[in-house]
């Protein structure tokens, strides 16, 4: 491995946060008034050190050791106990939560960049913390004081961990088909006997925390079928003795680990099957109102989708920097224009430079998109006016499926390029690219596959409210096109974003019209192509913003090193806009023509 791998380069993070996205403007909001550049950088610096010095140091070992199941309980890699303590000491579990729940009240924008460092160091270890944070946030948002005191407080402190338990063996992503039952217990309002099973529960068991709290979707006896009948329950592995939430002692709650999934990556974060109520004595506490479980769970799922995008970006970033260091160190072959010379570093070969610049464009484009989503999240919750909050929410709605999917799909491509740069060595376990490639592959699957995200984007987000979100997004992009022109960015880049924005709007309107006319296949049959078209555009938008900031930076007469840094941003922007954004013409034709090769082919023809 490259000893100097930064995982995420500090200068890139600073550039995106402060020169492109102006994260310090968030400090003008009352909710974040206690923060400034110093507090932001202190937290980010602490996260970076933990990632580089502890998490990354244990990364390969945690993959090799993996998680095991002994006598019905999961044992995670031994290093995890100390890493968990350090993650809790950092304040990761509740970094973005309010002071009122002992949180750090940091903007999501800053917390997300910290996650990038930490996930790049060791995604499996960080997964325990972020799953706990998301499930505790559900109790904070929808639970009463008794539930918050009994469960949330111990989860935010790191004393207990948490999960979300949605998927069932026979239902998969079709949550409306779940069969887990909740039967009311006579004389105990809001408490139910839970029975059923769940599958693919990440972090569903461990041996370093006293308790694991499962936020579980189930259907109360007598409630309707489908998604309308789903409720959300707090189901701990160990419950307060006698079911009394005020009890300080615990007893087993009849929640069993039924199986350990043997994954090709993420081996330090176990994925499990869970069985509830084998002895008829599993108790769960109703969270919020009955029948609103799926609505509540979407809070955590949408947060998780952004986190999947962060993990995908972080995994691609670590591999990119590893391959960049290798390309600079490894000598092989001669330059095309200097036959007979000594072997040169790989970085001097044109195709290696192409692979490196493509990784850079994907990684930093994804980082910028994540920060854009972070700013939208902060403004949606804490903006100064209802109008500002609504605009931010609409933009976040569109960004969420794209941020998750682009980073996952293109991140896998970037990881593949990193392995390619290592050549034959990349296909060996002696070097890290194969491990990052294995880990990256999951990100296109969990929290909704690419197909599911594309249906959400086209079938819901861009057409909701008569296309109001798309109008708001187009206005934001239009402002940045004007800003880029005033900054002196090449007209080629600004004009390309402007033209492809118009094309995306045209395609959206045409497809929405098919949906209105009763042709759902005509509308959604090419939803993945539509998602790719929008992803290319939005990442192009981010690169235009970066090119504008870099152009302004070059105008300030920087040092030679800084000038080279800014020139790299402009080169990557040109690359992305000239290559991937240019592909939007083909994608638009596929969507508009309703090309039917795979839609109408007979099942027996596959």
Secondary structure as UniProt FT lines:
FT   TURN            3..4
FT   HELIX           10..14
FT   HELIX           15..20
FT   HELIX           23..28
FT   HELIX           30..32
FT   TURN            33..34
FT   HELIX           37..50
FT   HELIX           51..55
FT   HELIX           56..58
FT   HELIX           59..65
FT   STRAND          68..70
FT   TURN            71..72
FT   STRAND          73..75
FT   HELIX           79..90
FT   TURN            93..96
FT   HELIX           99..101
FT   HELIX           108..142
FT   HELIX           145..147
FT   HELIX           148..152
FT   HELIX           153..156
FT   TURN            157..158
FT   STRAND          161..165
FT   TURN            169..173
FT   HELIX           175..177
FT   STRAND          181..184
FT   TURN            186..187
FT   TURN            189..190
FT   STRAND          191..202
FT   STRAND          212..220
FT   TURN            221..222
FT   HELIX           227..229
FT   STRAND          230..236
FT   STRAND          238..240
FT   HELIX           241..243
FT   TURN            245..246
FT   STRAND          250..252
FT   STRAND          255..260
FT   TURN            267..268
FT   STRAND          271..276
FT   TURN            278..279
FT   STRAND          283..286
FT   TURN            290..291
FT   HELIX           293..329
FT   TURN            336..337
FT   TURN            339..340
FT   HELIX           346..348
FT   HELIX           350..382
FT   HELIX           386..421
FT   HELIX           423..427
FT   TURN            429..430
FT   HELIX           433..441
FT   HELIX           442..444
FT   TURN            445..447
FT   HELIX           450..456
FT   HELIX           457..461
FT   TURN            462..463
FT   HELIX           464..487
FT   HELIX           491..516
FT   TURN            517..518
FT   HELIX           520..524
FT   TURN            525..526
FT   HELIX           527..554
FT   TURN            555..556
FT   HELIX           560..579
FT   HELIX           581..583
FT   HELIX           584..593
FT   TURN            597..599
FT   HELIX           603..605
//
